[in-house]
């Protein structure tokens, strides 16, 4: 049997032709608190996990540090760590994890807005990668993101010997830190469209990354 082989000329031409298969995807970055939600989840979780007396007492404690932060005597990260230490410091990680799961199942459906559900559903159906980028903590954002198959970039609680210390791992995920986390985690040039959703001045650095950006659900780019 004679085996037919392409001519050498054809081989040379074929070798010069490179067929590149590229999956075109979009990516959508969402701030969480007061972009997807009606209320800030941070203090809601502190209320959820604390007794009524401790939560109210904490407001006296928190108010003092809010004033210090407002006048720049302490940073936003130091303020957050003071609050975390007061409410969660020393708590068992497993207990907090279970309470956080309950929090996302019972409270999130009440605070997520209709627009949030619609826009997340839009990106899901389009097959876009969805990333939540938040200054809130992994303690309560992780279980919700895992259930919904969302990526998560956020502030992280420090755990030592199975207990919450009240400190953060690395920087508070706010402002420019959101951009740093995004650039460290994703090659943005690989995506055809980059959607970004935010609600405050702290989201402006992240909003600038978008090819399509919304602030308070208004198209700004």
N, C-alpha and C positions, 0 to 999 in steps of 0.2 A: 504494500500500500504506500502510495506516495503521500508524504506529509507536506501540506502546503504551508509555506512560511511567507510572511510579508517581505516585500523587497526592503533592502537596506535604506533606500531613499524614504520609504514610508515610515520606517522606524525612526529616522532622524526627525521627520516632521512631527510624528506622534510624540516623541520625547519632549519637544518644545512646547507642546500643548499641555498645560497643567489645569486640571479640573479641580477647583476648590469648592468643597461643600461647606457652606457656612450657615449655621442656624441663626437667623435674625431674631433677636429677643429685645424686648423692652424691659426696663427696670423702674420700679416705683418706690420712692423713699417717703415714708410717712412719719412725721412727728406724731407722738401719741396724745399727750395731755392737752386738752382743749383744741386739738385739731380733729382727732377722732372721737374725743369724749366731750361731754358737757361740763365736766368738773375735773380738777386735778386729782389724779389717783393717789398721789403720795400721802397726803394727810388723810384721805379716805381709808387707806390701808392701815395707817396708825390707829385710826378710830376703830376699825374692824378688829384689830388684834389686841386692843387694850380694853381694860375695864372702863366703865364710864367715869369713875373717879380719877383714874390715872390719866385718861385722855384730857379731861378738863384741867387737871393740875398741870399737865404738860403744856397747855396753852400759856400759862404764866411763864413757864420756863422758856418756851419757844418765842414768846413775844420779846423777851429780853434780847435773845440772839438775833431775831429779825431786825431789831433796831440797830444792833451792832453791824449787821450786814448792810442795812440801808445806808449807813454812814461810812461804809467801807473799812470798818475796824477789823472785820473778818470777811473771808471770801465766801462765795456761795457754796463752795465745797465744804468749808468748815462749818457753815450753818447746817448743811444737810447731815454732816457727820454728828453734830451735836444732837439733832433731832433723832437720828437713828440710834444713837447711844442711849438716849433717854427711853425710847419706846421698845427697842429691840435688843439692846446690848445685853449679852449673856444668855439670850434665849437659845434653845436647842434648835439646830438647823432643820431637823426632821419635822418638828412641831410647826415651825414657821412655814416650811414647804407645804405641809398639809393645809394649813390655814390659808395660805396664798392660793392654793388650788380651789378651795371653796370660795374665796373672794372673787376669783375670775369667773367662776360658774354662776355665782349669785348676784354680784354687783356689776360686772362688766356689761351684761345685757341691758342694764338700766341706765348706764352712763354713756354707752356708745351711741352716737347720733344716727339718725336715719341716713343722712348723707354719707356717713362713714361706711355703713353697711353697703350702700349702693356703689360707692367708689371702689371699695375692696372687692366687691363682687364683679365689677367691671374688669378690673385687672386680673382677677382669677380666671374669668372666662376667656380673656385675651391670651392667657398663658404667660403673662408677665411675671417676672420675679418681684416679690413684694418684700420690702425690708422696713421694719419698724426701727426708728432711730430716736432714742428718748433719753432724757436725763433721769427718768424714773428708773426703778431698780429691776434687776433680773429676777428678784425674788417672786414678784407677781406678774411680770411681763413674760417670763420664759414659759410657764405652763400654757398661757393663752396662745403664744406664738407657736409652740410645739403642736398644739391641737389643730391649728389652722395652717400649718406648714409654711409659716412666715420666717424669714431670717430676722435676726435681732441684733442690734447694736445699742448698748445702753450702759448706764452706770451699774457697777457690780459691787455687791456687798462682800466684804471680807469675812471669811470663815476660818476660825482656828479651833482645832480640837472639837469640831462638830458644833461650834457655837458662833452666833453672830457677834462680831466685835464692835460694830457701830462705825467702823471705818470703811472707806471705799478702796477697791482695788484699782490703782491708777487714777486717772482724772475723771472728774464729773463730766458726763457726756452732754455737754451744753455748748452752744456757740460754735467756735472754730474747732472744738474737739469733735463735733459731729462730722465735720469735713475730714478731719484726720482719720477717724475711724472708717469712714466710707472709702477714702482713697487707699487706706491700708488693706481693705477687704475686697475691693472690686476694681477690675480694669474697666473703667467707664467707657473707654473707646470701643469696647466690644459690644456695646448696646446701641441699637438704632435710635431709640427715644429714651430720655431720662426724665421721668416725672418726679416732681418734688412737691410735697404738701407740708405747709407749716402754718403758724398762727401768730408768731411774735417776732420782735427784733432779734431775738436769740437764734431764730431760724434763718435769718438773712444769709449768712455764709453758706448754709446748705442749699437754700433756694437758688443761689447763684450757679450751682452746679447743674441745674436742670436745663433741659431743652424746652420743657414745658413745666412751668412752676405756678403753684397756687398758694396764696396767702389768705387765710380765712375764707377759703373756697372761691376766691376771686383770682382770675387769671392775671398774672403779672408779667409773664414771659412766654 
